[in-house]
Amino acid sequence: MNAVELIRRKRDGGELTREEIRYLIAGYVAGDVPEYQMSAFLMAVYFRGMSPEETARFTDVMLRSGSTIDLSSVPGRKVDKHSTGGVGDKVSLILAPMVAACGVAVPMISGRGLGHTGGTLDKLESIPGFRTGLSIKEYTDVIRETGLVLSGQTADVVPADRKMYALRDVTATVESIPLIAGSIMSKKLAEGIDALVLDVKTGNGAFMNSYDAAVALASALVGIGTKCGKETLAFITGMDEPLGTAVGNWLEVAESIECLKGKNVPDLMELTYVLGGAMVHLGGKAATIADGMQQCRSAIWSGRAYEKFIQVVERQGGDSSFVREPVRYPAARHSMDVLAPSAGYLTGFDTRRIGVLAVELGAGRLKVGDPVDAAAGIILCRKIGDAVGMGDVIAVVRTDRDGAAEKAAREYCSCVTIGNSPPGRTPRVRATVDKDGVHSWTTPVSPSLPDTDAAR
């Protein structure tokens, strides 16, 4: 086989066999297929796509590029959650300990920032000492001892994806359904799960901007999971504004700690409870998703979720004193308020651009190997629907980079739309997708869910 010919065939819309895909991927992992050829292949897939059968082959080859993890020694059903990426999406930091506190084992292999979106690993590693580079033995030991594990890919698990993930980030080939599906499902199938909950984003801050594209991706992911014998449920959720009020690695950890202590950030916690409820249900600990949501609320209000987070931070080498007292964390050198250019109601965000601004402040990477500034990012002081007066502080930008705060503050104003009347509310969760198709969704409302911060 010849890499150039395979790239040409894919460029021209042809379909590759399993052996041809394996030749490219195995060669890339071994160093025989150079990055410039893999970049060309990724771009060809981006423009030409893959058939469902070809996508399944691609995922299977990725999965078999390394080892898989056996968690049969861990009691009960193991359930994970994956998000396709958004701005300010720190759900995993709250959800994993919350679900584990409900008695469901959560093996979570996460990734780094990709494009304009943040990465769970970068957020976790902003906690001093926190180790995400676990061996398979360490990974298994941690989940057996704590009920969850928050890890990156080990050297042996899906090495092809680890290399390709970073390459996609810097070659503008992120927004491709076959590449996203292969990346997500190869990691998830390797980590030892029994079931999977997917958060597939749609909107101007998502990789899948349109609702139809998000449904197509969700259907592809659910199809792969179902074919591999894993109960898989996807939620289509909105990403037309940053999730919560913090964008940036430590800033998002700090907001997650507040939520674990009972703070009700409405959009963030609504989504966290829905996804968590589904995980508790698929984990066999709740009869319905609504029942699972109520168990998750109890885990938060009782403090069990917060204590579980402390436990896993300490078990993975993190300095929990910063979790117990976030004010001790070193602040960024530069901080600047963003002032509203006019009065009215905040009616919209250019969410993708806000994610890019966070990267430019230092919270993400412009090229492979770039360092990440843990304290950099953006605090949102106003969200969609909030009233603003001219000159009100609508955001705060933070960075260690000289001159970056001023530029970001100016550009942030062009990322918001202010109108004369409040906009209508768009539901955070739009639909669910399972093996039987797409279904409408209405978030169950609990009378015990507080509208203000919960007191513990």
Number of C-alpha atoms within 10 A of each C-alpha: 9 10 19 14 10 19 23 14 15 22 20 12 15 15 18 20 13 16 13 16 21 19 18 23 23 19 16 18 19 11 10 13 18 14 14 10 15 20 19 18 20 25 21 20 20 19 14 16 21 23 13 13 14 17 22 23 20 26 26 20 22 26 24 17 20 17 16 19 16 13 20 13 8 16 11 15 20 27 31 29 26 20 19 20 25 32 27 30 24 28 24 21 22 26 29 28 33 32 32 28 26 25 17 26 28 28 27 26 24 22 20 20 24 20 27 27 27 28 24 26 21 23 24 24 17 21 24 16 15 22 19 24 16 18 16 20 9 15 26 22 17 20 22 17 13 18 25 30 28 27 25 23 23 19 14 14 25 26 22 23 25 20 13 19 20 20 21 23 20 16 14 14 21 20 16 22 23 23 23 22 22 25 21 21 24 27 25 27 23 20 25 22 22 21 22 25 21 25 23 31 31 25 20 19 26 25 25 23 17 14 18 11 16 24 23 16 23 29 22 21 27 27 20 25 22 17 13 13 11 18 18 26 25 27 28 24 23 25 27 23 24 25 26 23 21 25 31 34 32 26 25 30 24 20 22 26 20 18 22 27 22 24 21 19 18 15 15 21 23 19 21 23 26 21 29 34 28 28 34 29 20 26 25 17 18 19 12 14 21 21 16 27 28 21 22 29 23 17 23 28 19 16 16 20 28 25 18 22 25 19 18 22 22 16 19 20 14 22 16 20 14 15 22 12 11 18 10 10 16 11 16 16 12 16 19 17 18 25 19 21 17 14 15 18 21 23 19 17 23 18 24 24 18 27 26 20 26 28 24 21 28 25 32 30 25 17 13 11 8 10 12 20 22 25 23 30 34 33 22 18 15 17 21 20 18 16 18 21 14 12 12 17 17 23 21 20 27 28 26 19 15 10 11 19 26 16 13 24 21 12 15 22 17 13 15 21 16 22 17 11 13 15 14 9 8 9 13 19 22 18 19 22 24 18 16 9 12 16 11 11 14 11 17 13 11 11 6 9 12 14 10 11 14 14 10 10
